[in-house]
Amino acid sequence: MSHNDAWMQRDLAVLWHPCTQMKDHERLPLIPIRRGEGVWLEDFDGKRYLDAVSSWWVNVFGHANPRISNRIREQLDSLEHVMLAGFTHAPVVELSERLVRITPPGLDRVFYADNGSSGIEVALKMSHHYWINTGQPAKKRFITLSNSYHGETVAAMSVGDVPLFTDTYKALLLDTLKVPSPDCYLRPEGMGWEEHSRNMFAHMEQCLAEHHREVAAVIVEPLIQGAGGMRMYHPIYLTLLREACDRYGVHLIVDEIAVGFGRTGTMFACEQAGITPDFMVLSKALTGGYLPMAAVLTTDTVYQAFYDDYATLRAFLHSHTYTGNPLACAAALATLDIFEQDDVIEANKALSARMASATAHLVDHPHVAEVRQTGMALAIEMVADKAGKLAYPWQERRGLRVYQHAMQRGALLRPLGNVVYFLPPYVITGEQIDFLAEVASEGIDIATRDSLSVAVSDLYPGFRDPG
Ligand SMILES: Cc1ncc(COP(=O)(O)O)c(C=O)c1O
């Protein structure tokens, strides 16, 4: 038995993996990873995989980055943790000062949570609580975009709209208002991104006009709807949204969990629209992919609405045990140092141009409807019919074939449905990008062959095509 197999068996005897139908592992090998270095992950049999998705979009400066590891080691020697209620410590103060400095002007307060979904819960609760504290308790609903994703906890799911993740739990969800997304994949033939995004804003304007009295906040993923298939839109939508939220007295929550820290080509996506939201939620790349942490930044106006004598019961009595953990703060500080010292946002321009040129040929592929890109995120949409943009039925799991091919070739590509995407660590090289593009092209060829060599029902016994 190989080392991989041995670990896989031990794992499958006791673990339940995230976002996984565990029965898939009767056929799909689970990959036990022994170590990581830079863009590479290495399994227990010594095979290496180029991590094209930054391990769920977190690992921006590579695995086992010595600059981050050393900073955490230093922190370990002095303070591993202290609760943040009634106490503070140097890394959390320094990190908060830096986050206030680098985020859009006006975001002057930082509240911590310990993962992205919890950060979203904080922003939603804080927004509604603000309206209670300022005498407008009826403002308790949230407006969201179709196809959005904000996490897995119940309120975060409520403001999401990816049916695969939310439909089962419908009965538990908050009553939110959904507005069609400005997603430019769906724009009419020949129309530009800006015009489409601007046109789609009419739906948001109408919703705000009708419901603003009962709405606490609008929540959006700025520029890229990640889990919804890396769908993208133009910054004009955010500019219009900021202006309308101000006009209607509604908060704007911007979820930069996936896109913050350089993914869209600027440090934060909001910068491209020149806006300051009322709440900005950060996580994922915040700690360079080392430790779970989320930060919710907000304005002094929001903060002041909670600041009062204890007996008024206006305080935000929300906590997570690991709020502001010093090790996570140290990882975040090291990550911010790298951004600053290496002028990463500027350096990424060449990498993002290389991603574009390496995949340009795929535009002509008979089963590729679109190759789209925003900064360091690039997505390739596979379709059954190019002219009509007809999607492959999800049951065929074509993306899984790309994944399997890539794993054989030594690349970790993990498509979202029919969308193959690259969200690589920023330490990737031009040659490595070319390699990913080559593997993705081969994978797409294999996955879109009309008569697949293995029938879906063969791969998944018991599978019945509902069609
Ligand atoms: C935009 C966005 N918001 C929220 C989340 C949830 O973050 P977490 O998985 O840390 O709870 C994610 C995770 O993928 C995300 O992409």
The ligand as an SDF file (V2000), in Angstrom:
LIG
                    3D

 16 16  0  0  0  0  0  0  0  0999 V2000
  -17.1480   36.1570   -0.8130 C   0  0  0  0  0  0  0  0  0  0  0  0
  -17.1080   35.2060    0.3430 C   0  0  0  0  0  0  0  0  0  0  0  0
  -17.7190   35.5490    1.4800 N   0  0  0  0  0  0  0  0  0  0  0  0
  -17.6970   34.7520    2.5570 C   0  0  0  0  0  0  0  0  0  0  0  0
  -17.0500   33.5270    2.5300 C   0  0  0  0  0  0  0  0  0  0  0  0
  -17.0500   32.6390    3.7360 C   0  0  0  0  0  0  0  0  0  0  0  0
  -15.8130   32.5840    4.3500 O   0  0  0  0  0  0  0  0  0  0  0  0
  -15.4490   31.3250    5.3060 P   0  0  0  0  0  0  0  0  0  0  0  0
  -15.3800   30.1350    4.4050 O   0  0  0  0  0  0  0  0  0  0  0  0
  -14.1380   31.6920    5.9160 O   0  0  0  0  0  0  0  0  0  0  0  0
  -16.5380   31.2220    6.3120 O   0  0  0  0  0  0  0  0  0  0  0  0
  -16.3980   33.1320    1.3620 C   0  0  0  0  0  0  0  0  0  0  0  0
  -15.7200   31.8270    1.2750 C   0  0  0  0  0  0  0  0  0  0  0  0
  -15.4180   31.3130    0.2230 O   0  0  0  0  0  0  0  0  0  0  0  0
  -16.4510   33.9840    0.2370 C   0  0  0  0  0  0  0  0  0  0  0  0
  -15.8620   33.6500   -0.9320 O   0  0  0  0  0  0  0  0  0  0  0  0
  1  2  1  0
  2  3  1  0
  2 15  2  0
  3  4  2  0
  4  5  1  0
  5  6  1  0
  5 12  2  0
  6  7  1  0
  7  8  1  0
  8  9  2  0
  8 10  1  0
  8 11  1  0
 12 13  1  0
 12 15  1  0
 13 14  2  0
 15 16  1  0
M  END
$$$$
